[in-house]
Amino acid sequence: MRARDVMTTKVIRVSPDNSVRQAAKLMLDNHVSGLPVVDDEGHLLGVLSEGDLIRRTELCSTMVASPAELDLPPDERAKAFVRRCSWKVGDAMTTDPVTVDEDASVVRVSRLMQEHGIKRVPVIRNEELIGIVSRADLLQAILAAEQDETLTDDQAIERSIFTRLGENTGLEGLDVTAAVTDGIVHLWGCVESTDLRHAARILAENVRGVRGVVEHFPDPYPE
């Protein structure tokens, strides 16, 4: 699946000239945790998130910089001051946000969210914002995903398992074997760690037609 298949196209957005109070109200009214910031042509300029807003002066009794800011050079301290004190969205937003094009896979979108610790990724076409993929969109994609169309006979299940063993599962190169009888997968091999055993079981369970998995791995800690 691609970003275009799961993205939300009716995106609540704000202008860089809007006030942060307007933006906060939009988030609350629409139950979203972040807003793309666009110019009059629809070009993405940044993203304003809950994380940006909770650093605001309005939430503090003083305008004192955080301990981390005190160690910054003067120019950087000035930028931090503007971000937390200006009333304009354009000053408070996060610039240069992580984006994808509409053909990006949902796997790539998910990885970007994990790598950057973000909850949403704007989707861009010709520099214009056309949608946004949120964590909720990815969850909907998981629910809507069709089951693996692998044939359900035992030999086909075995072939599928052996193919997947080499697909970046951590099991590559290990002596893992599988035999399938009436949809029940029997796993053997020198797989010592609990995590690797768990991965082998999940790999088998995710093949269509599998009715159960039986592990025959040797006890790594025999008495």
URPE-V767743 format. One record per backbone hydrogen bond with DSSP energy under -0.5 kcal/mol. CO is the residue of the C=O (numbers start at 1). NH is the residue of the N-H. E is the energy in kcal/mol with one decimal. If there is no record, write none. Layout:
co = [CO/CO]
nh = [NH/NH]
e = [E/E]
//
This chain:
co = [1/2/2/3/3/7/8/9/12/14/15/16/18/19/20/21/22/23/24/25/26/27/27/28/33/35/36/36/37/37/39/42/43/45/46/47/47/48/49/50/52/53/56/57/66/67/68/69/73/74/75/76/77/78/79/80/81/82/84/87/88/88/89/93/94/98/100/101/102/104/105/106/107/108/109/110/111/112/113/113/119/121/122/123/123/124/125/127/128/131/132/132/133/134/135/136/137/138/139/140/141/153/154/155/156/157/158/159/160/161/163/164/166/171/174/175/175/177/179/181/183/183/183/184/185/185/186/187/188/189/189/190/193/194/195/196/197/198/199/200/201/202/204/207/212/214/219]
nh = [106/5/6/6/7/9/132/11/36/38/18/90/89/23/24/25/26/27/28/29/30/31/32/31/50/48/14/38/45/46/42/129/39/96/37/49/94/35/53/54/55/56/59/60/70/71/71/72/77/78/79/80/81/82/83/84/85/86/57/20/91/92/93/95/47/122/124/104/4/3/109/110/111/112/113/114/115/116/117/118/135/133/100/130/131/102/128/44/125/123/8/134/121/138/139/140/141/142/143/144/145/157/158/159/160/161/162/163/164/165/166/167/168/174/176/177/190/188/186/184/185/211/212/181/187/214/179/216/177/191/218/192/197/198/199/200/201/202/203/204/205/206/207/210/185/187/222]
e = [-2.2/-1.3/-0.9/-0.9/-2.2/-0.5/-1.6/-1.5/-0.7/-2.4/-1.5/-2.7/-2.8/-2.1/-2.5/-2.2/-2.3/-2.2/-2.2/-3.1/-2.0/-0.7/-1.8/-0.6/-2.0/-3.1/-2.2/-0.6/-3.5/-1.4/-1.8/-2.3/-1.9/-0.7/-3.0/-0.6/-3.0/-2.9/-1.8/-2.3/-0.7/-1.9/-1.4/-2.3/-1.3/-0.5/-0.9/-1.7/-2.5/-2.3/-2.0/-2.3/-2.3/-2.3/-2.3/-1.9/-1.4/-2.6/-2.6/-2.2/-0.9/-1.4/-2.2/-0.6/-2.1/-0.7/-2.8/-1.7/-2.1/-2.7/-2.0/-2.5/-2.3/-2.4/-2.1/-2.0/-3.1/-2.3/-1.0/-1.5/-1.5/-2.6/-1.9/-2.7/-1.1/-0.6/-1.9/-0.7/-2.7/-2.8/-2.9/-0.6/-2.6/-1.8/-2.0/-2.2/-2.0/-2.0/-1.9/-2.0/-1.2/-2.1/-2.3/-2.3/-2.2/-2.4/-2.5/-2.1/-2.2/-1.4/-1.1/-1.9/-0.8/-1.9/-2.1/-0.5/-0.6/-2.3/-3.1/-2.0/-0.6/-2.9/-1.1/-2.2/-0.5/-3.4/-2.0/-2.7/-2.2/-1.5/-0.6/-0.6/-1.9/-2.5/-2.3/-2.2/-2.2/-2.6/-2.6/-2.1/-2.7/-1.7/-1.6/-1.8/-2.8/-2.6/-0.6]
//
